[in-house]
């Protein structure tokens, strides 16, 4: 998909850090999709993940899951992620690549192993989330096959080397970046634009 003028601002990404989430109110405020932290590293599971998935799907929201990558075996991280997610046939999958403040960062080789395992098990490439700065060492032939979920809290997206377009753009963390920052039923949070129409978003989500 090329970078178009047309985009839809209907996606949030969440983790246990957001409290008191009401998906009914969020949907009424225009949210169509939620990407939630599922796992990190080899053992960690976000304890709000399963309950919130059920609640979001009951409201008819599209559901996504992301794994926060760390400097451990990539295949093992992918297995932990997929086991936690369970049925992923309708779930958008993503690998979060950013600084790990509690240990070693994931390496490009570990990220490749993660992606390869997810592709082997699901037939799909996960999204790669990250900033242009942090992803500058991750522009490998395997990783650039993955759709880009760009983190850039500013007025315009900035692509990392190796990717020609973005599919999702996290334009705010709820404080920095263009407005709107908030969502009814959630409050200030990470908000994301999709590079296309709502119909294209629905097709992409389960492709």
C-alpha positions, 0 to 999 in steps of 0.5 A, spaced: 500 500 500 502 506 498 502 512 502 496 516 501 492 522 503 486 517 506 487 514 513 483 512 518 484 514 526 481 508 529 486 504 532 489 504 539 494 500 543 494 498 550 497 494 556 496 493 563 498 500 564 491 503 562 486 502 567 479 502 567 478 501 560 471 501 557 471 498 550 463 500 549 465 507 550 471 507 546 467 504 540 462 509 541 468 514 540 470 511 533 475 506 535 475 500 531 481 496 533 485 494 539 492 492 539 494 489 546 500 487 549 500 479 550 507 477 552 514 480 553 521 475 553 520 468 554 515 468 560 512 474 561 504 475 560 500 481 560 495 479 566 489 483 563 490 481 556 485 475 556 480 478 559 480 484 555 480 480 549 474 477 551 471 484 552 473 487 546 471 482 541 464 482 545 463 489 543 465 487 535 472 490 535 478 488 531 483 485 536 491 485 535 496 482 540 503 484 540 510 481 543 515 486 546 522 483 544 528 482 548 535 479 547 533 472 548 532 466 543 527 469 538 524 462 536 522 461 543 519 468 544 515 467 538 512 460 541 511 463 548 507 469 544 503 464 540 501 460 545 499 466 549 495 468 544 491 462 542 487 462 536 490 467 532 486 466 526 482 473 527 488 477 530 493 482 528 500 480 530 506 484 531 513 484 534 515 491 538 522 493 537 524 498 542 529 499 547 528 494 553 530 498 559 530 492 564 535 488 560 538 486 553 535 489 547 532 484 541 537 483 536 536 483 528 537 476 528 533 474 534 527 478 531 528 474 524 527 468 528 521 471 531 518 473 525 520 466 521 517 462 527 510 466 526 510 466 519 511 458 519 506 457 524 501 462 521 502 463 514 503 471 516 508 476 517 507 480 523 507 487 523 514 490 526 513 496 531 518 501 532 521 508 530 525 510 524 531 511 529 531 504 532 529 500 526 535 503 522 539 496 524 533 492 522 532 493 515 534 485 513 530 482 507 526 478 512 524 483 517 522 488 511 517 483 508 513 485 515 508 491 514 511 497 518 507 499 524 511 506 525 512 510 532 513 517 530 509 522 535 509 528 530 506 531 525 509 527 519 511 520 519 518 518 518 520 512 515 526 507 517 531 505 512 528 499 508 521 500 508 517 504 503 511 505 506 507 504 513 501 501 514 500 503 521 502 510 524 502 511 532 502 518 532 501 520 539 503 516 546 497 520 549 501 526 550 506 528 545 504 528 537 498 531 534 491 531 537 486 527 538 490 524 544 484 521 548 479 516 547 472 515 551 473 509 556 480 509 556 483 516 556 490 519 554 493 513 550 497 511 544 493 512 538 494 509 531 492 511 524 491 506 518 494 507 511 488 506 507 480 506 508 476 502 513 474 497 508 482 496 507 483 496 514 478 490 515 481 486 509 488 487 512 487 485 519 485 478 517 490 477 511 
